[in-house]
Amino acid sequence: MKLSFREMVPEDAEQVEKVEQACFAIPWSRKSFWEEAANENTFYLLALDDGEVIGYAGTWLVAGEAQITNVAVAPEYRGKGVGTALMTELVRHVKEQGITAMTLEVRPSNAPALALYAKFGMKEAGRRKGYYSDNGEDAIIMWNTKL
Ligand SMILES: CC(C)(COP(=O)(O)OP(=O)(O)OC[C@H]1O[C@@H](n2cnc3c(N)ncnc32)[C@H](O)[C@@H]1OP(=O)(O)O)[C@@H](O)C(=O)NCCC(=O)NCCS
């Protein structure tokens, strides 16, 4: 694997959409990624293998807090440390912006994601009942307020 990282630009939206569709029951559209890349209050980091998008992690930077919107790694690349590397780079970037708190939502059934987020000091702070519209699953709200 020839792994590299860089910030997403709008022109990446087509490749990112392909990974998104392989990863989520309710995928975001290509247009959403285009808009997220163009928004100056966001930071989206891509993981690439030999120039091809294999994963990404995105965040909104709002009122001194980082709200993680999505973290995804293409199925055939999972379990090789790519998710950890993306989160490490993302945290480094937001800390450089002076941000010290990070939050996200995750499904209780998503063991790999819960394990990944625990590595970054994310702790359960509450639940949103029936948050996910595909199966009515709750969302766990996680925070790390001491990045
Ligand atoms: C969550 C996700 C991004 C992790 O990416 P990844 O590249 O496989 O992550 P890593 O290889 O860095 O593994 C991170 C940790 O997750 C855990 N983990 C990985 N695969 C796992 C599995 N199948 N079951 C349980 N835990 C697992 C391990 O604890 C691992 O840490 P360790 O290697 O130090 O033990 C990936 O599984 C994914 O894209 N899932 C689908 C999309 C998704 O659900 N995103 C999160 C939405 S909130």
The ligand as an SDF file (V2000), in Angstrom:
LIG
                    3D

 48 50  0  0  0  0  0  0  0  0999 V2000
  -14.6970    2.3990   11.4980 C   0  0  0  0  0  0  0  0  0  0  0  0
  -13.6710    2.3120   10.3770 C   0  0  0  0  0  0  0  0  0  0  0  0
  -13.4700    3.6970    9.7610 C   0  0  0  0  0  0  0  0  0  0  0  0
  -12.3340    1.8190   10.9530 C   0  0  0  0  0  0  0  0  0  0  0  0
  -11.3450    1.8830    9.9240 O   0  0  0  0  0  0  0  0  0  0  0  0
  -10.0890    0.8940    9.9150 P   0  0  0  0  0  0  0  0  0  0  0  0
   -9.1300    1.3950    8.8750 O   0  0  0  0  0  0  0  0  0  0  0  0
  -10.5250   -0.5140    9.7860 O   0  0  0  0  0  0  0  0  0  0  0  0
   -9.4930    1.1630   11.3810 O   0  0  0  0  0  0  0  0  0  0  0  0
   -8.1260    0.6330   11.9890 P   0  0  0  0  0  0  0  0  0  0  0  0
   -7.5610   -0.4720   11.1570 O   0  0  0  0  0  0  0  0  0  0  0  0
   -7.2580    1.8190   12.2540 O   0  0  0  0  0  0  0  0  0  0  0  0
   -8.6370    0.0280   13.3770 O   0  0  0  0  0  0  0  0  0  0  0  0
   -9.0100    0.8910   14.4440 C   0  0  0  0  0  0  0  0  0  0  0  0
   -9.4590    0.0900   15.6500 C   0  0  0  0  0  0  0  0  0  0  0  0
  -10.7240   -0.4520   15.4010 O   0  0  0  0  0  0  0  0  0  0  0  0
  -10.8270   -1.7400   15.9920 C   0  0  0  0  0  0  0  0  0  0  0  0
  -11.2820   -2.6290   14.9700 N   0  0  0  0  0  0  0  0  0  0  0  0
  -10.9210   -2.6800   13.6720 C   0  0  0  0  0  0  0  0  0  0  0  0
  -11.6410   -3.5910   13.0220 N   0  0  0  0  0  0  0  0  0  0  0  0
  -12.4910   -4.1180   13.9320 C   0  0  0  0  0  0  0  0  0  0  0  0
  -13.5090   -5.1180   13.8760 C   0  0  0  0  0  0  0  0  0  0  0  0
  -13.8100   -5.7390   12.7310 N   0  0  0  0  0  0  0  0  0  0  0  0
  -14.2130   -5.3830   15.0040 N   0  0  0  0  0  0  0  0  0  0  0  0
  -13.9270   -4.7520   16.1800 C   0  0  0  0  0  0  0  0  0  0  0  0
  -12.9700   -3.7950   16.2660 N   0  0  0  0  0  0  0  0  0  0  0  0
  -12.2650   -3.5060   15.1650 C   0  0  0  0  0  0  0  0  0  0  0  0
   -9.5000   -2.0790   16.5990 C   0  0  0  0  0  0  0  0  0  0  0  0
   -9.5700   -1.8000   17.9860 O   0  0  0  0  0  0  0  0  0  0  0  0
   -8.5740   -1.1020   15.9490 C   0  0  0  0  0  0  0  0  0  0  0  0
   -7.5670   -0.6630   16.7870 O   0  0  0  0  0  0  0  0  0  0  0  0
   -6.2050   -1.5270   16.9670 P   0  0  0  0  0  0  0  0  0  0  0  0
   -5.7650   -1.9010   15.5880 O   0  0  0  0  0  0  0  0  0  0  0  0
   -5.2760   -0.5770   17.6370 O   0  0  0  0  0  0  0  0  0  0  0  0
   -6.5990   -2.6940   17.7900 O   0  0  0  0  0  0  0  0  0  0  0  0
  -14.1160    1.2870    9.2750 C   0  0  0  0  0  0  0  0  0  0  0  0
  -14.4500    0.0690    9.9080 O   0  0  0  0  0  0  0  0  0  0  0  0
  -15.2790    1.7400    8.4300 C   0  0  0  0  0  0  0  0  0  0  0  0
  -15.1110    2.4410    7.4450 O   0  0  0  0  0  0  0  0  0  0  0  0
  -16.5140    1.3210    8.7750 N   0  0  0  0  0  0  0  0  0  0  0  0
  -17.6910    1.6610    7.9930 C   0  0  0  0  0  0  0  0  0  0  0  0
  -18.0140    3.1300    8.0990 C   0  0  0  0  0  0  0  0  0  0  0  0
  -18.3230    3.5160    9.5200 C   0  0  0  0  0  0  0  0  0  0  0  0
  -19.0790    2.8370   10.2080 O   0  0  0  0  0  0  0  0  0  0  0  0
  -17.7440    4.6420    9.9690 N   0  0  0  0  0  0  0  0  0  0  0  0
  -17.9720    5.1850   11.2930 C   0  0  0  0  0  0  0  0  0  0  0  0
  -19.2520    5.9250   11.3280 C   0  0  0  0  0  0  0  0  0  0  0  0
  -19.5700    6.6570   12.9070 S   0  0  0  0  0  0  0  0  0  0  0  0
  1  2  1  0
  2  3  1  0
  2  4  1  0
  2 36  1  0
  4  5  1  0
  5  6  1  0
  6  7  2  0
  6  8  1  0
  6  9  1  0
  9 10  1  0
 10 11  2  0
 10 12  1  0
 10 13  1  0
 13 14  1  0
 14 15  1  0
 15 16  1  0
 15 30  1  0
 16 17  1  0
 17 18  1  0
 17 28  1  0
 18 19  1  0
 18 27  1  0
 19 20  2  0
 20 21  1  0
 21 22  1  0
 21 27  2  0
 22 23  1  0
 22 24  2  0
 24 25  1  0
 25 26  2  0
 26 27  1  0
 28 29  1  0
 28 30  1  0
 30 31  1  0
 31 32  1  0
 32 33  2  0
 32 34  1  0
 32 35  1  0
 36 37  1  0
 36 38  1  0
 38 39  2  0
 38 40  1  0
 40 41  1  0
 41 42  1  0
 42 43  1  0
 43 44  2  0
 43 45  1  0
 45 46  1  0
 46 47  1  0
 47 48  1  0
M  END
$$$$
